Amino acid sequence: MVGHELRMEHVTDRFFVDLLIDGLVVERWFSRGISARESASITDWAELPSRTNLAAGNHVVALVVDATNSIAESDETDNRIEIVVVVQPGTVAGTTPTLTPARLPDLAPVADEGWPGPITATAYSGVNALGPLSISVPTYVSFAFENRGLASTPETVSVQLYRDGMLISEQIVVGALAGTVFAPPE
C-alpha cells in the first residue's frame, strides 16, 4: 500500500495499569515500558481481600492500561476492558473477614529523591538543600508530597506554604495519582 506504513515501536516511558472494582481503583501497577508485540501479565494476584470487601451480588471489574493516558498510541479506545463478576453469598468455615483499608487518597509530605527533607529553603535556585539564608538575597523554597493512598484524587489539590502563620504561596495540582510524588517548581 502506498503511503501507509505499519510501524512497530517500543514503549520506553513509564505507564500505569489500574484495576477497578465498581469504578474504584483498588490497585495500580506501573511498567517502565514494553516492547512492540510483547505482552505482560499478572497471575494469581491475591491482594483483593486486603483491598476491598465485596458484598454478594454483581460487581464490575475493569482493567485500564495506560490509565493516565501518558503514552501516545495509534488507538486510545482499546485501553479498557470490563467484566461483570458474581460474588456468591456465604463464608468459608474457620475464616474471619479481612479489614479493608480505606480506599481514599492519603496525601503526605515526602522527601523527594536527593532532598534532605520534604521542604527545603536555600538562597540558591535549583538546589534542594537547607540554607544558607539571608535577608539580603532571595529565598527559594521547594517541597514535595505524595499520594500514599489506594485511590487517586480526581479533583484539584491545593498545597499551601505558610511563613509565621501567613499564607505566602499556593500550588494547585490536578488529579494526584495514587503512588506518585509531586514536587512543584520552586
C-alpha positions as a printed NumPy array, in Angstrom:
array([[  0.   ,   0.   ,   0.   ],
       [  1.415,   3.342,  -0.988],
       [  1.576,   5.958,   1.755],
       [  0.751,   3.538,   4.61 ],
       [  3.439,   2.027,   6.772],
       [  2.896,  -0.194,   9.788],
       [  5.409,   0.916,  12.399],
       [  6.267,  -1.148,  15.436],
       [  7.602,   0.997,  18.233],
       [  8.694,   0.045,  21.714],
       [  7.169,   1.91 ,  24.638],
       [ 10.064,   3.137,  26.759],
       [  8.196,   5.51 ,  29.065],
       [  6.591,   4.625,  32.389],
       [  2.854,   3.965,  32.314],
       [  0.223,   2.782,  34.788],
       [ -2.262,  -0.08 ,  34.761],
       [ -5.291,   0.234,  37.07 ],
       [ -7.607,  -2.439,  38.419],
       [-11.038,  -1.051,  39.301],
       [-13.973,  -2.67 ,  41.045],
       [-17.293,  -0.907,  40.738],
       [-15.473,   2.195,  39.481],
       [-12.973,   2.451,  42.356],
       [ -9.248,   1.916,  41.842],
       [ -8.19 ,  -0.99 ,  44.066],
       [ -4.68 ,  -1.458,  42.659],
       [ -2.254,   0.412,  40.439],
       [  0.746,  -1.212,  38.824],
       [  3.34 ,   0.531,  36.701],
       [  5.521,  -0.552,  33.831],
       [  8.793,   1.015,  32.755],
       [  7.917,   0.157,  29.164],
       [  7.076,  -2.734,  26.891],
       [  8.429,  -3.899,  23.541],
       [  6.343,  -3.977,  20.384],
       [  4.3  ,  -7.187,  20.122],
       [  5.181,  -8.069,  23.74 ],
       [  2.582,  -8.834,  26.399],
       [  2.747,  -8.675,  30.171],
       [  0.577, -10.321,  32.772],
       [ -0.016, -10.672,  36.461],
       [ -1.183, -14.105,  37.528],
       [ -2.64 , -15.268,  40.811],
       [ -2.828, -11.773,  42.308],
       [ -4.027, -12.472,  45.85 ],
       [ -4.331,  -8.948,  47.262],
       [ -8.018,  -8.359,  46.519],
       [ -9.246,  -9.337,  50.023],
       [ -6.907,  -6.747,  51.562],
       [ -8.172,  -4.035,  49.183],
       [-11.927,  -4.467,  49.407],
       [-14.733,  -6.467,  50.991],
       [-17.146,  -7.363,  48.225],
       [-20.783,  -7.863,  49.089],
       [-22.68 , -10.701,  47.471],
       [-24.011,  -9.767,  44.038],
       [-22.79 ,  -8.423,  40.714],
       [-19.657,  -6.294,  40.509],
       [-17.932,  -4.649,  37.545],
       [-14.206,  -5.394,  37.319],
       [-12.228,  -3.195,  34.933],
       [ -8.61 ,  -3.174,  33.807],
       [ -7.267,   0.082,  32.347],
       [ -3.885,   0.057,  30.595],
       [ -2.146,   3.461,  30.382],
       [ -4.658,   4.733,  32.932],
       [ -3.142,   8.224,  32.983],
       [ -3.013,   8.445,  29.172],
       [  0.698,   9.215,  29.212],
       [  1.601,   7.135,  26.126],
       [  0.659,   8.355,  22.632],
       [ -0.987,   5.388,  20.907],
       [ -2.409,   4.607,  17.497],
       [ -5.681,   3.514,  19.155],
       [ -6.602,   5.06 ,  22.509],
       [-10.031,   3.382,  22.57 ],
       [ -8.847,  -0.138,  23.427],
       [ -7.145,   0.534,  26.774],
       [-10.081,  -0.567,  28.957],
       [-11.798,  -3.918,  29.44 ],
       [-14.691,  -4.607,  31.807],
       [-16.303,  -7.806,  33.009],
       [-19.133,  -8.481,  35.424],
       [-18.397, -10.97 ,  38.185],
       [-20.901, -12.519,  40.572],
       [-19.882, -12.826,  44.215],
       [-21.78 , -15.619,  45.92 ],
       [-23.068, -15.196,  49.495],
       [-21.546, -17.283,  52.253],
       [-18.28 , -17.617,  54.107],
       [-15.604, -20.253,  54.326],
       [-15.682, -22.055,  57.687],
       [-12.879, -21.075,  60.026],
       [-12.055, -17.763,  58.341],
       [-12.556, -14.257,  59.6  ],
       [-13.234, -11.236,  57.405],
       [-10.255,  -9.129,  56.443],
       [-10.389,  -5.484,  57.454],
       [-10.275,  -3.307,  54.375],
       [ -8.106,  -0.194,  54.302],
       [ -9.913,   2.965,  53.288],
       [ -9.999,   3.379,  49.511],
       [ -9.179,   7.045,  49.735],
       [ -6.233,   9.228,  48.789],
       [ -3.599,   9.777,  51.507],
       [ -1.603,  12.946,  50.838],
       [  1.581,  13.372,  52.88 ],
       [  4.826,  15.397,  52.725],
       [  7.776,  13.385,  51.435],
       [ 11.474,  13.973,  50.829],
       [ 11.949,  13.782,  47.064],
       [ 14.966,  11.914,  45.704],
       [ 18.178,  13.534,  46.922],
       [ 16.441,  16.002,  49.233],
       [ 17.285,  16.34 ,  52.942],
       [ 13.571,  16.584,  53.827],
       [ 10.086,  17.263,  52.41 ],
       [ 10.694,  21.022,  52.42 ],
       [ 13.911,  22.859,  51.642],
       [ 14.858,  26.525,  51.806],
       [ 18.05 ,  27.969,  50.358],
       [ 19.473,  31.079,  48.729],
       [ 20.386,  29.096,  45.597],
       [ 17.877,  28.467,  42.824],
       [ 17.638,  24.849,  41.683],
       [ 19.446,  23.489,  44.743],
       [ 17.339,  21.353,  47.06 ],
       [ 19.3  ,  21.845,  50.241],
       [ 18.857,  23.627,  53.532],
       [ 20.344,  27.113,  53.899],
       [ 22.165,  29.311,  53.87 ],
       [ 19.542,  32.04 ,  54.116],
       [ 19.97 ,  35.794,  54.308],
       [ 17.616,  38.779,  54.427],
       [ 19.601,  40.385,  51.578],
       [ 19.077,  37.61 ,  48.953],
       [ 16.005,  35.758,  47.651],
       [ 14.963,  32.531,  49.373],
       [ 13.978,  29.543,  47.231],
       [ 11.615,  27.05 ,  48.803],
       [ 10.976,  23.582,  47.39 ],
       [  8.573,  20.97 ,  48.733],
       [  7.221,  17.599,  47.744],
       [  4.266,  15.428,  48.675],
       [  2.935,  12.076,  47.612],
       [ -0.356,  10.27 ,  47.415],
       [  0.194,   7.154,  49.569],
       [ -3.436,   6.082,  49.296],
       [ -5.136,   3.443,  47.201],
       [ -7.073,   6.   ,  45.159],
       [ -6.169,   9.   ,  43.035],
       [ -7.766,  12.377,  43.591],
       [ -9.992,  13.281,  40.652],
       [-10.15 ,  16.9  ,  41.748],
       [ -7.503,  19.538,  42.306],
       [ -5.269,  19.522,  45.361],
       [ -4.192,  22.804,  46.927],
       [ -0.782,  22.857,  48.618],
       [ -0.268,  25.95 ,  50.735],
       [  3.007,  27.317,  52.09 ],
       [  2.894,  29.435,  55.235],
       [  5.539,  31.582,  56.938],
       [  4.848,  32.641,  60.511],
       [  1.178,  31.742,  60.09 ],
       [  0.727,  33.8  ,  56.887],
       [ -0.051,  32.229,  53.501],
       [  2.781,  33.094,  51.109],
       [  2.237,  30.628,  48.271],
       [ -0.303,  28.166,  46.899],
       [  0.299,  25.472,  44.303],
       [ -2.549,  23.647,  42.555],
       [ -2.084,  20.029,  41.407],
       [ -4.788,  18.498,  39.218],
       [ -5.522,  14.849,  39.992],
       [ -2.941,  13.474,  42.443],
       [ -2.358,   9.917,  41.22 ],
       [ -2.048,   7.163,  43.817],
       [  1.583,   6.265,  44.44 ],
       [  3.006,   9.385,  42.793],
       [  5.379,  12.013,  44.24 ],
       [  4.737,  15.67 ,  43.349],
       [  7.417,  18.34 ,  43.563],
       [  6.003,  21.644,  42.252],
       [  8.526,  24.15 ,  40.867],
       [ 10.18 ,  26.416,  43.432]])
